C-alpha cells in the first residue's frame, strides 16, 4: 500500500542517474590530459633520479 510519498511514474530529470555523452567526453578528455601529465612527470622524476645518482657517484 502506497501513501503517495513516492511516485514511481515521475519523469526523470535530464542527466539524473545517468551520464550524458557530454559528461563522458569531458571525463575522457580530463583523463587523457592527466595521463599525459603523469607520464611527463614520471619522465622528469626518472631524469632527476639519474642526475642525483650521477652527482652522488661523482663525489665519491
DSSP file (Angstrom, degrees, kcal/mol; ACC not computed):
  #  RESIDUE AA STRUCTURE BP1 BP2  ACC     N-H-->O    O-->H-N    N-H-->O    O-->H-N    TCO  KAPPA ALPHA  PHI   PSI    X-CA   Y-CA   Z-CA
    1    1 A X              0   0    0      0, 0.0     2,-0.4     0, 0.0     0, 0.0   0.000 360.0 360.0 360.0 126.6    0.0    0.0    0.0
    2    2 A X        -     0   0    0      1,-0.1     0, 0.0     2,-0.0     0, 0.0  -0.762 360.0-158.3-100.6 139.8    1.5    3.3   -1.1
    3    3 A X        -     0   0    0     -2,-0.4    -1,-0.1     3,-0.0     0, 0.0   0.400  47.7-110.2 -94.8   3.1    1.0    6.6    0.8
    4    4 A X  S    S+     0   0    0      2,-0.2    -2,-0.0     1,-0.0     3,-0.0   0.401  90.3 112.6  88.4  -2.5    1.8    8.7   -2.3
    5    5 A X  S    S+     0   0    0      1,-0.2     2,-0.5     2,-0.0    -3,-0.0   0.786  75.9  50.0 -75.0 -24.7    5.1   10.0   -1.0
    6    6 A X        -     0   0    0      3,-0.0     2,-0.7     4,-0.0    -2,-0.2  -0.961  69.8-164.6-116.0 123.8    7.0    8.1   -3.7
    7    7 A X    >   -     0   0    0     -2,-0.5     3,-1.3     1,-0.1    -2,-0.0  -0.883   6.3-176.1-109.6 102.7    5.9    8.5   -7.2
    8    8 A X  T 3  S+     0   0    0     -2,-0.7    -1,-0.1     1,-0.3    -2,-0.0   0.695  82.4  57.2 -70.6 -18.9    7.5    5.7   -9.4
    9    9 A X  T 3  S+     0   0    0     -3,-0.1    -1,-0.3     2,-0.0     2,-0.1   0.274  76.0 126.6 -96.8  11.6    6.0    7.1  -12.5
   10   10 A X    <   -     0   0    0     -3,-1.3     2,-0.1     1,-0.1    -4,-0.0  -0.421  68.5-104.7 -70.6 143.7    7.5   10.6  -12.2
   11   11 A X        -     0   0    0     -2,-0.1     2,-0.2     1,-0.1    -1,-0.1  -0.397  36.8-114.0 -67.9 143.9    9.5   11.8  -15.3
   12   12 A X        -     0   0    0     -2,-0.1     2,-0.3    -3,-0.1    -1,-0.1  -0.546  24.3-119.4 -78.9 141.7   13.3   11.7  -14.9
   13   13 A X    >   -     0   0    0     -2,-0.2     3,-2.3     1,-0.1    -1,-0.1  -0.619  42.6 -94.4 -76.8 138.8   15.2   14.9  -14.9
   14   14 A X  T 3  S+     0   0    0     -2,-0.3    -1,-0.1     1,-0.3     3,-0.1  -0.315 110.4  12.4 -57.8 130.4   17.7   15.1  -17.7
   15   15 A X  T 3  S+     0   0    0      1,-0.3     2,-0.6     4,-0.1     3,-0.4   0.378  92.7 132.9  85.4  -3.8   21.1   13.9  -16.5
   16   16 A X  S <  S-     0   0    0     -3,-2.3    -1,-0.3     1,-0.2     3,-0.1  -0.710  79.3  -4.0 -85.5 120.4   19.8   12.4  -13.3
   17   17 A X  S    S+     0   0    0     -2,-0.6     2,-0.3    -3,-0.1    -1,-0.2   0.396 125.5  62.0  85.1  -4.3   21.1    8.9  -12.6
   18   18 A X  S    S-     0   0    0     -3,-0.4     2,-0.3     0, 0.0    -1,-0.1  -0.995  81.1-110.2-151.0 153.8   23.0    8.5  -15.8
   19   19 A X        -     0   0    0     -2,-0.3     2,-0.2    -3,-0.1    -4,-0.1  -0.613  28.1-136.9 -85.0 140.5   25.9   10.1  -17.6
   20   20 A X     >  -     0   0    0     -2,-0.3     4,-2.2    -5,-0.1     5,-0.2  -0.484  27.8-107.6 -86.7 165.8   25.3   12.1  -20.8
   21   21 A X  H  > S+     0   0    0      1,-0.2     4,-2.5     2,-0.2     5,-0.2   0.871 121.9  55.3 -60.8 -35.9   27.6   11.9  -23.8
   22   22 A X  H  > S+     0   0    0      2,-0.2     4,-2.7     1,-0.2    -1,-0.2   0.917 107.0  49.0 -63.4 -43.5   29.0   15.3  -22.9
   23   23 A X  H  > S+     0   0    0      1,-0.2     4,-2.3     2,-0.2    -2,-0.2   0.915 112.6  47.7 -61.7 -43.6   29.9   14.2  -19.4
   24   24 A X  H  X S+     0   0    0     -4,-2.2     4,-2.2     2,-0.2    -2,-0.2   0.907 112.8  48.8 -65.2 -41.9   31.6   11.1  -20.7
   25   25 A X  H  X S+     0   0    0     -4,-2.5     4,-2.4     2,-0.2    -2,-0.2   0.929 112.4  47.3 -64.6 -45.8   33.5   13.1  -23.3
   26   26 A X  H  X S+     0   0    0     -4,-2.7     4,-2.4     1,-0.2    -1,-0.2   0.892 112.0  50.5 -63.6 -39.1   34.7   15.7  -20.8
   27   27 A X  H  X S+     0   0    0     -4,-2.3     4,-2.3    -5,-0.2    -1,-0.2   0.890 110.5  50.3 -65.2 -38.8   35.8   13.0  -18.4
   28   28 A X  H  X S+     0   0    0     -4,-2.2     4,-2.3     2,-0.2    -2,-0.2   0.898 110.8  48.4 -65.8 -40.7   37.7   11.2  -21.1
   29   29 A X  H  X S+     0   0    0     -4,-2.4     4,-2.4     2,-0.2    -2,-0.2   0.933 112.9  47.9 -64.7 -45.7   39.5   14.5  -22.1
   30   30 A X  H  X S+     0   0    0     -4,-2.4     4,-2.4     1,-0.2    -2,-0.2   0.901 112.0  50.2 -61.4 -41.0   40.4   15.2  -18.5
   31   31 A X  H  X S+     0   0    0     -4,-2.3     4,-2.3     2,-0.2    -1,-0.2   0.896 110.1  49.8 -65.7 -40.1   41.6   11.7  -18.0
   32   32 A X  H  X S+     0   0    0     -4,-2.3     4,-2.3     2,-0.2    -2,-0.2   0.906 111.4  49.1 -65.0 -41.8   43.8   11.9  -21.2
   33   33 A X  H  X S+     0   0    0     -4,-2.4     4,-2.3     1,-0.2    -2,-0.2   0.922 112.7  47.1 -63.7 -43.3   45.3   15.2  -20.0
   34   34 A X  H  X S+     0   0    0     -4,-2.4     4,-2.6     2,-0.2    -2,-0.2   0.871 110.5  52.6 -66.8 -36.2   46.1   13.8  -16.6
   35   35 A X  H  X S+     0   0    0     -4,-2.3     4,-2.2     2,-0.2    -1,-0.2   0.909 110.6  47.8 -65.5 -41.3   47.6   10.6  -18.1
   36   36 A X  H  X S+     0   0    0     -4,-2.3     4,-2.3     2,-0.2    -2,-0.2   0.903 112.5  49.1 -64.4 -40.7   49.9   12.8  -20.2
   37   37 A X  H  X S+     0   0    0     -4,-2.3     4,-2.6     2,-0.2    -2,-0.2   0.900 110.9  49.8 -64.9 -41.1   50.8   14.9  -17.3
   38   38 A X  H  X S+     0   0    0     -4,-2.6     4,-2.5     2,-0.2    -2,-0.2   0.893 110.6  50.3 -64.6 -39.9   51.6   11.8  -15.2
   39   39 A X  H  X S+     0   0    0     -4,-2.2     4,-1.9     2,-0.2    -2,-0.2   0.920 112.6  46.5 -63.9 -44.1   53.7   10.4  -18.0
   40   40 A X  H  X S+     0   0    0     -4,-2.3     4,-2.1     2,-0.2    -2,-0.2   0.901 112.5  50.4 -65.0 -41.3   55.7   13.6  -18.3
   41   41 A X  H  X S+     0   0    0     -4,-2.6     4,-2.3     1,-0.2    -2,-0.2   0.912 108.9  51.2 -63.9 -43.1   56.1   13.8  -14.5
   42   42 A X  H  X S+     0   0    0     -4,-2.5     4,-2.2     1,-0.2    -1,-0.2   0.889 108.6  53.0 -61.7 -38.6   57.3   10.2  -14.3
   43   43 A X  H  X S+     0   0    0     -4,-1.9     4,-2.3     1,-0.2    -2,-0.2   0.936 111.1  45.0 -61.3 -47.4   59.9   11.0  -17.1
   44   44 A X  H  X S+     0   0    0     -4,-2.1     4,-2.3     2,-0.2    -2,-0.2   0.835 110.7  53.6 -70.3 -32.1   61.2   14.0  -15.1
   45   45 A X  H  X S+     0   0    0     -4,-2.3     4,-2.3     2,-0.2    -1,-0.2   0.912 110.5  47.6 -65.5 -41.7   61.4   12.1  -11.9
   46   46 A X  H  X S+     0   0    0     -4,-2.2     4,-2.2     2,-0.2    -2,-0.2   0.910 111.3  50.7 -64.9 -41.6   63.4    9.4  -13.6
   47   47 A X  H  X S+     0   0    0     -4,-2.3     4,-2.4     1,-0.2    -2,-0.2   0.903 110.6  49.4 -62.0 -40.8   65.7   12.1  -15.1
   48   48 A X  H  X S+     0   0    0     -4,-2.3     4,-2.9     2,-0.2    -2,-0.2   0.898 109.0  52.2 -64.6 -40.9   66.2   13.6  -11.6
   49   49 A X  H  X S+     0   0    0     -4,-2.3     4,-2.3     2,-0.2    -2,-0.2   0.899 110.9  47.6 -62.7 -40.5   67.0   10.2  -10.1
   50   50 A X  H  X S+     0   0    0     -4,-2.2     4,-2.5     2,-0.2    -2,-0.2   0.930 113.4  48.0 -65.2 -45.2   69.6    9.7  -12.8
   51   51 A X  H  X S+     0   0    0     -4,-2.4     4,-2.3     1,-0.2    -2,-0.2   0.920 112.6  48.5 -61.4 -44.6   71.1   13.1  -12.3
   52   52 A X  H  X S+     0   0    0     -4,-2.9     4,-2.5     2,-0.2    -1,-0.2   0.907 111.3  50.2 -63.3 -42.4   71.2   12.6   -8.5
   53   53 A X  H  X S+     0   0    0     -4,-2.3     4,-2.7     1,-0.2     5,-0.2   0.930 110.9  49.1 -60.7 -46.0   72.8    9.2   -8.8
   54   54 A X  H  X S+     0   0    0     -4,-2.5     4,-2.1     1,-0.2    -2,-0.2   0.884 111.4  49.8 -63.2 -37.9   75.5   10.7  -11.1
   55   55 A X  H  X S+     0   0    0     -4,-2.3     4,-1.3     2,-0.2    -1,-0.2   0.920 112.5  46.6 -65.3 -44.5   76.1   13.5   -8.7
   56   56 A X  H  X S+     0   0    0     -4,-2.5     4,-0.7     1,-0.2     3,-0.2   0.909 113.7  48.0 -65.6 -41.8   76.5   11.2   -5.8
   57   57 A X  H >< S+     0   0    0     -4,-2.7     3,-0.7     1,-0.2    -1,-0.2   0.883 108.8  54.0 -66.8 -37.9   78.8    8.8   -7.7
   58   58 A X  H 3< S+     0   0    0     -4,-2.1    -1,-0.2     1,-0.2    -2,-0.2   0.792 107.6  50.8 -70.4 -25.6   81.0   11.7   -8.9
   59   59 A X  H 3<        0   0    0     -4,-1.3    -1,-0.2    -3,-0.2    -2,-0.2   0.595 360.0 360.0 -86.0 -10.4   81.5   13.0   -5.3
   60   60 A X    <<        0   0    0     -3,-0.7    -1,-0.2    -4,-0.7    -2,-0.2   0.456 360.0 360.0 -85.4 360.0   82.6    9.5   -4.0
